[in-house]
Amino acid sequence: MPDERTYLWIARTVSHGHGGYGAPTKTFAVALGCDVRHAERIVYSQGLNIDPAVATPIGMGCKVCERLDCPQRAFPPIGRELNIDESRSHFAPYATSAPNT
């Protein structure tokens, strides 16, 4: 995270629907998070390596995240122009230019 702290995040989806065949369902993402120093108090941390050195970096949200090499990016960052080059492939889904000033 941008504040350089390490957190434990646990997430899952929950779906709910009452209608018959073809009726829409609602799907929600439910997340629980805490500072890694409290992780041992959460039952879901048992068996996980909670060493901050092996943590997977995440950002605050794709549009405002400064981690340009993130392979899970769902949206390009705000304030950066996309670099589109049909002859090149990039590790991250959105290759961008330097920030606009």
C-alpha positions in Angstrom: 0.0 0.0 0.0 1.1 3.6 -0.5 1.6 4.0 3.3 4.2 1.2 3.2 2.4 -0.8 5.8 1.5 -4.5 5.2 -2.0 -5.8 5.6 -3.7 -9.2 5.5 -6.7 -9.2 3.1 -9.2 -12.0 2.8 -12.0 -11.8 0.2 -14.7 -14.0 -1.3 -17.8 -13.6 -3.3 -21.4 -14.0 -2.1 -24.2 -14.6 -4.6 -27.9 -14.3 -3.9 -30.9 -14.7 -6.1 -34.6 -15.6 -5.4 -36.0 -15.7 -8.9 -36.6 -18.6 -11.1 -34.7 -19.8 -14.2 -33.0 -16.9 -15.9 -33.7 -14.5 -13.1 -30.8 -12.2 -12.2 -28.7 -12.8 -9.2 -26.7 -10.4 -7.1 -23.0 -11.0 -6.5 -21.0 -9.1 -3.9 -17.4 -9.1 -3.0 -16.9 -9.3 0.8 -13.5 -8.4 2.2 -11.9 -8.5 5.6 -8.5 -6.8 6.2 -6.2 -5.9 9.1 -2.7 -4.8 9.7 -0.4 -7.8 9.4 0.7 -7.4 13.0 -2.9 -8.4 14.1 -3.2 -11.3 11.5 -2.4 -14.0 14.0 -5.7 -13.1 15.8 -7.7 -14.0 12.7 -8.5 -17.6 12.2 -8.1 -17.3 8.4 -4.5 -16.4 8.8 -3.6 -19.9 10.1 -1.3 -21.7 7.7 -0.5 -18.5 5.8 3.0 -17.0 5.6 2.3 -13.6 7.0 5.9 -12.4 6.8 5.8 -8.9 5.3 8.8 -9.8 3.0 6.6 -12.2 1.0 3.5 -10.0 0.7 2.0 -9.3 -2.7 2.0 -5.6 -3.3 -1.4 -4.0 -4.0 -2.6 -0.4 -4.5 -5.5 1.7 -3.6 -7.4 1.1 -6.8 -6.3 0.8 -10.4 -7.2 4.3 -11.5 -5.1 5.9 -8.7 -2.5 3.2 -8.2 1.1 4.2 -9.0 2.3 0.6 -9.5 2.6 0.7 -13.3 3.9 -2.8 -13.7 1.0 -4.5 -12.0 -0.2 -7.5 -14.0 -3.7 -7.4 -12.4 -4.5 -3.8 -13.4 -8.1 -3.5 -14.5 -8.0 0.2 -15.6 -5.2 2.5 -16.8 -4.1 5.1 -14.2 -5.7 8.6 -14.4 -3.4 11.3 -15.8 -1.4 9.0 -18.0 -1.7 8.5 -21.7 -1.8 5.0 -23.0 1.2 3.9 -25.1 -0.3 1.7 -27.9 2.3 -0.1 -30.0 1.0 -3.1 -32.0 4.5 -4.5 -32.3 5.3 -4.7 -28.6 3.9 -6.7 -25.7 3.9 -5.6 -22.1 3.9 -7.4 -18.8 1.2 -5.1 -17.5 -2.1 -4.8 -19.4 -1.8 -1.0 -19.8 1.5 0.6 -21.0 1.5 4.2 -20.1 3.5 7.4 -20.6 4.9 9.6 -17.9 2.3 11.5 -15.8 0.7 14.5 -17.4 1.6 17.7 -15.8 
